[in-house]
Amino acid sequence: MSEQRILSNQPGSIGIFDSGYGGLTILEKIRETLPQYDYIYLGDNARTPYGTRSFEVVYRYTLECVNRLFDMGCHLVILACNTASAKALRTIQQNDLPGIDPNRRVLGVIRPTVEVVGSITKTNHIGLLATPGTVQSNSYPLEIAKLHQDIIVTSEACPLWVPLIENNEHTSPGSDYFVHKNLVHLMQEDDQIDTIMLGCTHYPLLLPKIKKHLPAGIQIVSQGEIVAKSLVDYLHRHADMDAKCTKNGQIRYLTTESVEKFSASASIFLNEKIEAEHIDLG
């Protein structure tokens, strides 16, 4: 019989989780908006990418990381990962949290993004650029249908975009080929699209090339600012959770990969040198 975990009730950092490095684009915008809070960023870089893995595997990996952040004192965890938000969030919220601690919270990045797109599109035709896992999950069209029944969503899986970014090839001429190919295919599927959601936290690093290969006048929705504003609103509406978040302006970076590799790769996403700590999930 396993021992029941005892979690601290003391205030702690806000946990930010991603399978790789893309969540750093979310963290950066959150820290710009809420610099006074403490954060722990956990990147499961040793097991990335999540985008091509099954629902069951993504759920299991995500829950392990969420539990580790809870063990480290976090009361609130943001899944700064579209694949984890699509494939694991609902199960964790509905099935796991009540047994772990009903007062702790796990939030994702899909719902906040979906909430704003309705006010941006004029044609009610939206494009989604995402990993194969996020597209396969159908999470964006399902969430949009709940709030905006008249919006048509066309999804384009971009399996090579994340590897291009994580290998620091996103600024090279070779990446133009793949960006152009996916965007042309998306617009051929629906030429009435006037708004495109970047459904992967890595993709803001490709924004210059995305804009270059898109027709003029198409709005691009990036998640960082949206999730940051949503978190501000959430903490305003939940003063009890806000009180459980420490505010010393500190940040820790944890990775399941080598710290040298994480620090080098993270510099692609952040304009600052960071020091990471290694963490074992086993």
C-alpha positions in Angstrom: 0.0 0.0 0.0 1.6 3.3 -1.1 1.9 6.2 1.2 -0.4 9.1 0.6 1.4 12.2 -0.6 1.3 15.2 1.7 1.5 18.5 -0.1 2.5 21.7 1.5 -0.2 24.3 2.1 2.5 27.1 2.3 2.4 29.6 -0.6 4.7 28.6 -3.5 5.8 29.5 -7.0 3.6 29.3 -10.1 4.6 26.2 -12.1 5.0 26.5 -15.9 5.3 23.2 -17.7 6.3 22.4 -21.3 7.5 19.2 -23.1 10.3 21.2 -24.7 11.4 24.8 -25.0 8.4 26.5 -26.6 6.8 27.2 -23.2 9.5 29.7 -22.7 7.7 32.0 -25.1 4.7 31.8 -22.8 6.8 32.3 -19.6 8.5 35.3 -21.1 5.2 37.1 -21.7 3.8 36.1 -18.3 6.9 37.4 -16.5 6.7 40.7 -18.5 3.1 41.0 -17.3 3.5 39.6 -13.8 7.1 40.2 -12.9 6.5 40.2 -9.1 5.5 36.5 -8.9 7.9 33.5 -8.5 8.0 30.8 -11.2 9.4 27.3 -11.7 9.7 26.3 -15.3 9.9 22.6 -15.9 10.9 21.4 -19.4 10.6 17.7 -20.0 13.2 18.0 -22.7 14.6 14.5 -22.4 11.2 13.1 -23.7 10.3 15.8 -26.2 8.6 16.0 -28.7 5.2 15.2 -27.2 3.4 16.2 -30.5 3.8 12.8 -32.1 3.0 10.7 -29.0 -0.2 9.0 -28.1 -2.9 10.5 -25.8 -2.0 8.0 -23.1 1.7 8.7 -23.1 1.2 12.5 -23.2 -1.2 12.2 -20.3 1.2 10.1 -18.3 4.2 12.3 -18.9 2.3 15.5 -18.2 0.8 14.2 -14.9 4.3 13.2 -13.8 5.5 16.7 -14.4 2.5 18.3 -12.8 2.9 16.2 -9.7 6.5 17.1 -9.4 5.6 20.8 -9.5 3.0 20.2 -6.9 5.7 18.4 -4.7 7.8 21.5 -5.1 5.1 23.7 -3.6 3.2 25.0 -6.6 -0.5 25.5 -6.1 -1.1 26.6 -9.7 0.4 25.0 -12.8 0.2 26.3 -16.4 0.5 23.8 -19.1 2.4 26.0 -21.5 2.2 23.3 -24.2 -0.6 22.9 -26.7 -0.1 19.1 -27.0 -0.4 18.6 -23.2 -3.3 21.0 -23.1 -5.0 19.1 -25.8 -4.3 15.5 -24.7 -3.9 15.7 -20.9 -5.5 18.8 -19.3 -9.1 17.7 -19.1 -8.3 14.3 -17.7 -6.0 15.8 -15.1 -8.6 18.4 -14.1 -11.5 16.0 -13.9 -9.9 12.7 -12.8 -6.7 13.4 -11.0 -6.9 16.8 -9.2 -9.8 15.8 -6.9 -7.7 13.0 -5.5 -4.4 14.9 -5.4 -5.7 18.2 -3.9 -9.0 19.7 -5.0 -7.6 23.2 -4.1 -4.8 23.0 -6.6 -5.3 24.1 -10.2 -3.9 23.2 -13.6 -4.7 25.5 -16.5 -3.9 25.2 -20.3 -3.3 27.5 -23.2 -6.0 26.4 -25.7 -9.1 27.9 -24.0 -7.6 31.4 -23.5 -6.6 31.5 -27.2 -10.0 30.3 -28.4 -11.8 32.9 -26.3 -10.2 35.8 -28.2 -10.3 34.7 -31.8 -14.0 35.4 -32.2 -13.3 39.1 -31.8 -10.5 39.1 -34.3 -11.9 37.3 -37.4 -14.2 39.2 -39.8 -14.8 36.3 -42.2 -15.4 33.7 -39.5 -12.8 31.5 -41.3 -9.8 30.7 -39.1 -6.6 28.7 -39.8 -4.8 26.7 -37.2 -1.0 25.9 -37.4 0.0 23.2 -34.9 1.8 19.9 -34.3 0.3 16.7 -35.6 -0.7 15.8 -32.0 -2.6 19.0 -31.5 -4.3 18.8 -34.9 -5.2 15.1 -34.3 -6.8 15.9 -30.9 -9.3 18.3 -32.6 -9.2 20.4 -29.4 -9.2 23.8 -31.1 -12.2 23.2 -33.4 -14.1 21.6 -30.5 -13.4 24.5 -28.1 -14.1 27.1 -30.8 -17.4 25.4 -31.6 -18.5 25.7 -27.9 -18.0 29.5 -28.0 -18.3 30.5 -31.7 -20.6 28.1 -33.5 -20.4 30.1 -36.8 -16.6 29.9 -37.1 -15.0 27.5 -39.5 -11.6 26.2 -38.5 -9.1 24.6 -41.0 -6.1 22.9 -39.4 -2.7 22.4 -40.8 -0.2 20.0 -39.2 3.4 21.2 -39.4 5.5 18.3 -38.2 8.9 19.8 -39.1 8.5 23.3 -37.6 9.5 22.3 -34.0 12.6 20.4 -35.1 13.7 23.3 -37.2 13.4 25.7 -34.2 15.0 23.4 -31.6 17.9 22.8 -34.0 18.3 26.6 -34.5 17.5 26.3 -38.2 14.4 28.5 -38.1 16.3 31.5 -39.4 18.0 29.6 -42.2 16.8 29.8 -45.8 16.0 26.1 -45.7 13.1 26.7 -43.2 11.4 28.9 -45.8 10.6 25.9 -47.9 8.6 24.2 -45.1 6.9 27.3 -43.9 5.8 28.2 -47.4 4.7 24.7 -48.1 2.4 24.5 -45.1 1.0 28.0 -45.5 0.2 27.5 -49.2 -1.6 24.2 -48.3 -3.6 25.9 -45.6 -4.8 28.7 -47.8 -5.6 26.3 -50.6 -7.9 24.5 -48.2 -9.8 27.7 -47.4 -9.0 31.0 -49.2 -11.4 32.9 -46.9 -9.2 32.5 -43.8 -8.4 36.0 -42.4 -7.0 34.9 -39.0 -4.4 32.2 -38.2 -3.8 30.8 -34.7 -0.3 29.7 -33.9 -1.3 26.5 -32.0 2.3 25.7 -30.8 4.3 27.7 -28.4 7.4 27.3 -30.6 5.9 29.0 -33.6 6.4 32.6 -32.5 10.0 32.2 -33.4 9.0 31.6 -37.0 6.8 34.7 -37.1 9.0 36.7 -39.5 8.9 33.8 -42.0 5.2 33.2 -41.5 4.4 36.8 -42.2 6.7 36.8 -45.3 4.8 33.9 -46.8 1.2 34.9 -46.0 -1.0 37.2 -48.0 -1.3 40.7 -46.6 -4.1 41.4 -44.2 -4.2 38.1 -42.4 -4.1 38.4 -38.6 -1.8 36.1 -36.7 -2.8 35.1 -33.1 0.2 34.2 -30.9 -0.4 32.8 -27.5 2.1 34.5 -25.2 0.3 37.8 -24.6 -3.1 36.0 -24.6 -2.2 33.5 -21.9 -0.5 36.2 -19.8 -3.6 38.4 -19.9 -5.8 35.4 -19.1 -3.6 34.6 -16.0 -3.9 38.2 -14.8 -7.7 37.9 -15.0 -7.6 34.5 -13.3 -5.6 35.7 -10.3 -7.9 38.8 -10.0 -10.9 36.6 -9.9 -9.4 34.0 -7.6 -7.9 36.0 -4.7 -7.5 32.7 -2.7 -5.2 31.3 -5.3 -3.3 34.6 -5.7 -2.6 34.5 -2.0 -1.0 31.0 -2.5 1.5 32.4 -5.0 4.7 33.8 -3.6 5.9 37.2 -5.0 9.7 37.6 -4.8 10.3 38.0 -8.5 12.4 34.8 -8.7 12.6 32.1 -11.4 14.0 28.6 -11.5 14.5 26.5 -14.6 14.4 22.7 -14.4 15.0 20.3 -17.2 15.0 16.5 -17.6 17.8 17.0 -20.2 21.4 18.0 -19.6 21.6 21.5 -18.1 24.2 22.6 -20.7 21.9 21.6 -23.6 18.9 23.3 -22.0 20.7 26.5 -21.3 22.1 26.7 -24.8 18.7 26.0 -26.4 16.8 28.2 -24.1 18.9 31.2 -25.3 17.2 30.7 -28.7 13.8 31.5 -27.0 15.0 34.0 -24.3 17.2 37.1 -24.7 19.1 36.3 -21.5 21.5 33.7 -20.2 20.0 31.3 -17.7 21.2 28.7 -15.3 19.1 25.5 -15.3 18.9 22.6 -12.8 18.6 19.0 -13.8 15.7 17.0 -12.5 14.9 13.3 -12.6 11.3 12.3 -12.8 11.8 8.6 -12.0 
